[in-house]
């Protein structure tokens, strides 16, 4: 059914997608959050008529523009890479996956790009209120854009609202609302945009802190911190809430990924939540893969059981349960899933043969089989397992998932603390005196970027080997092109994106150094 | 009673939408066309800035249309998306590279500390302006000339040449459409500059270049159209879906679809009309005629490639693997869902139109360049 594909092609294709996604995600969160921050600032300007607010708005808007351009540049590649590098995937699920991408373009991206032109060039050409509305619409458009992309991504994590059609050998959508309101999508959208709001707030607050450290632009900096601190605190609380909700959903729909987050090998009742720990090899193995244990760990008793099921006595399955199975808890072994997946795959091969042979009787029988609920729920749902070689291959990189997850969570709490203190110090009028805290605010900027990237790393690394959970492993989704072609484009992208990133950072730093008054004086 | 919204109806509907998006995209590539003149028309930095700023205020429309075109093609004809992008890898990658460098060039070119200097970013604009339209034109020409690919049982594409799409550049008809699109967007770029920049020097130089570029466009375009009308085409049997070669297929399509013929001729006349009033009458509104003509002509070329039981993405390696709007489309459910989304398009076009006019209601002037806060 599928040709034999070179492993290095898969790895290079994977590396290229990861590279473009990581670069793209360096810029998107700032766009998501800064667009709202700028809109709030401009609202203050329109309400008060104060030129100071206008100056503040324009300064942050300039930084927004610099960041937005490179975000767009890196984003276009991701959409088209589904076709260029994952063409088998594009056909297998294009009927479902393409729709959110198209809706993104039609509904969200046009809104964003139309009104961004008014936002930048309309200051002296349109009324204040129309300009303000345009700035808000840019923010709404950017976040709507994120919604549709995240709906598409969430569908890969939890494929819902579709049915397999053997005639076309692909999955086809049968409920748009199930795709849109996929529980993973709802959680992921709220969690992702709030992470963007937090990152942008950290960015604005951190740069404003730098101005205070330099004893420059004090009113500008304090007003910026007021907006960013308030927005950041509310967003970081939302981030924590949606993070919790997201983890609960993952525990239900991607239990293997969840177990990897917690490095939980042996399932248990009264499972503790690991606040942080260091992993080491235990010496045991599952198949060919090492089992890890904790060198040390800070554990919160029963919390994992409570989190996943609301009951401290609840059983939380571990990675070993998922690989070897646990009859008592009703968990199928991966070997069993592989065998069921192979039955589903064979049925598809038979269908294709019957079609070629024009065997109408067999075709009718197989059509009946594919529409049978029992076959769908107990066999076809494991279709992707047919391509899994060893049961332990379904375990993702536990080290990567565990550390990324825990570091991200710790940083999330760190942001709540920073925003709370910044608002408190601002209100008691002592913020500019606490130079140590201003330094912390400044140094938190890279931490926000780190947390944001870690979120995606754990999402994507955690669901390996699947491109579509349980239905299609990455290995069979790849385009059949030469490895050398992908290697060349990988390095070209790496070179180009790195070069552009260097230019972006350099321009950004210069604009910040010049400060808000430089632009006004230039006029 | 047969329902009106059948799978066939929706496949046709979505081919029309995709064709319309293609027309809009080629029109909006006047931005790319204009970019090819940033080293030849301006006599000084200020003139260059005026040209770049009038084009730069529209670059995102083109970019967004390209993304939407890709998204709509993916959603409605995923097999084309999987086959062409996954097979003609190098052509699409080259197009994408040219658009990546455009996206940053406007914003970064005049910003201090941009590391690589203004000329580097201006060169990015030139590369994007030349390479993007040419390659898109050549890629679209393969809708008529075919490509060497095969599909397996799982519809996975295998490109049958080691060049992954670059071999299309060895076909003179592909090159002709590539150059025709390039010169068309250059013409539209010049017409747009004439329409929106208030500078005598720029206008004179633009009008001069318009004549030469129009002649080149006509040469390549007429060659492509002539070869298209006499060429064999790829027909799909309506009942069995089997693909076969039909002599004068595209000429037959034009004759059997008089509306498409009328649209095509109207498009060509409108482009020529835009050129005529600008070159011979000294008018400055030629872009609106030529732009409308571009949309109509490209739209009807797409209709020609997909309608009339035609394989719009022919396989030269195995005829039966050719893609038609029937075998490459999404399911009835998805196309129907997307149809409801497409009802938003008039509303979107309305606000784009309003926003466009609100910031383009005055010509770009020297004074504005010196006083504006945000310039490229």
Interface residues (C-beta under 8 A of the other chain):
Chain A: X1 X2 X3 X58 X62 X65 X66 X68 X69 X70 X72 X73 X74 X76 X77 X79 X80 X82 X83 X84 X85 X86 X87 X88 X90 X91 X92 X94 X95 X96 X97 X98 X99 X101 X102 X103 X104 X105 X106 X107 X109 X110 X111 X112 X113 X114 X115 X116 X117 X118 X120 X121 X122 X123 X124 X125 X126 X130 X134 X165 X168 X169 X170 X172 X173 X174 X176 X352 X479 X480 X481 X482 X485 X489 X492 X496 X499 X500 X502 X503 X504 X506 X507 X509 X510 X511 X514 X519 X523
Chain B: X57 X58 X60 X61 X63 X64 X66 X67 X68 X69 X70 X71 X72 X74 X75 X76 X78 X79 X81 X82 X83 X84 X85 X86 X87 X89 X90 X92 X93 X96 X97 X99 X100 X101 X102 X103 X104 X106 X107 X108 X111 X112 X113 X114 X115 X116 X152 X153 X154 X155 X156 X157 X158 X159 X162 X164 X330 X331 X333 X334 X337 X338 X341 X342 X344 X345 X348 X351 X352 X355 X356 X358 X359 X361 X362 X371 X372 X373 X374
